[in-house]
Amino acid sequence: SQQGEEDPQALSIQEGENATMNCSYKTSINNLQWYRQNSGRGLVHLILIRSNEREKHSGRLRVTLDTSKKSSSLLITASRAADTASYFCATDAGGSARQLTFGSGTQLTVLP
Amino acid sequence: NAGVTQTPKFQVLKTGQSMTLQCAQDMNHNSMYWYRQDPGMGLRLIYYSASEGTTDKGEVPNGYNVSRLNKREFSLRLESAAPSQTSVYFCASSESGDTQYFGPGTRLTVL
């Protein structure tokens, strides 16, 4: 079963606008990660936020985590056409192998 | 460094045929993973290997077997392919367990 569920499923914005994607999950987590997938390619790690953190920044990315609501959001500021991709949240519940459970993703299209 | 490599990139099988998907990583990571991705969905874990010599089932292991050949290599075998196994397969590796590094994927079609 998918632990994380992203919202919206698809998002289309103009270049320069901000894009916000949300992720909800069901069980306690050790950390939550966001990955990006360009069409036909593998996933690339973007950012990780631990369960004791509330907000994290990396370049144009801002991630928030609300463990009481079991939700996270990814904000991409000043979007570019090159940001067009699918974005997935993944939760790590801990354990020996640190398995990740992925959501179904948000397809972001940035129009030039 | 090549990172995580997978072979083949594409494969077409007939129902009942067998094949092995190969994965190798050159980052000296302990943990390796096999996922499948179906259209419009996220990745689902098939099998994982926390360290050399160990393997464990993930969310969707039925119809698959794995071998952790050594620290670098982790293969996925389909003994008798079925159309329901048509998917894109990704291998990943991780050292600390935090960040996973993914290969480019194998697109498998079972007719």
Boltz contact constraints between the chains, C-beta under 6 A:
constraints:
  - contact:
      token1: [A, 2]
      token2: [B, 42]
      max_distance: 6.0
  - contact:
      token1: [A, 42]
      token2: [B, 90]
      max_distance: 6.0
  - contact:
      token1: [A, 42]
      token2: [B, 102]
      max_distance: 6.0
  - contact:
      token1: [A, 42]
      token2: [B, 103]
      max_distance: 6.0
  - contact:
      token1: [A, 42]
      token2: [B, 104]
      max_distance: 6.0
  - contact:
      token1: [A, 42]
      token2: [B, 105]
      max_distance: 6.0
  - contact:
      token1: [A, 43]
      token2: [B, 102]
      max_distance: 6.0
  - contact:
      token1: [A, 45]
      token2: [B, 99]
      max_distance: 6.0
  - contact:
      token1: [A, 48]
      token2: [B, 98]
      max_distance: 6.0
  - contact:
      token1: [A, 88]
      token2: [B, 42]
      max_distance: 6.0
  - contact:
      token1: [A, 96]
      token2: [B, 50]
      max_distance: 6.0
  - contact:
      token1: [A, 97]
      token2: [B, 31]
      max_distance: 6.0
  - contact:
      token1: [A, 97]
      token2: [B, 48]
      max_distance: 6.0
  - contact:
      token1: [A, 97]
      token2: [B, 50]
      max_distance: 6.0
  - contact:
      token1: [A, 98]
      token2: [B, 97]
      max_distance: 6.0
  - contact:
      token1: [A, 99]
      token2: [B, 45]
      max_distance: 6.0
  - contact:
      token1: [A, 102]
      token2: [B, 42]
      max_distance: 6.0
  - contact:
      token1: [A, 102]
      token2: [B, 43]
      max_distance: 6.0
  - contact:
      token1: [A, 103]
      token2: [B, 42]
      max_distance: 6.0
  - contact:
      token1: [A, 104]
      token2: [B, 41]
      max_distance: 6.0
  - contact:
      token1: [A, 104]
      token2: [B, 42]
      max_distance: 6.0
  - contact:
      token1: [A, 105]
      token2: [B, 42]
      max_distance: 6.0
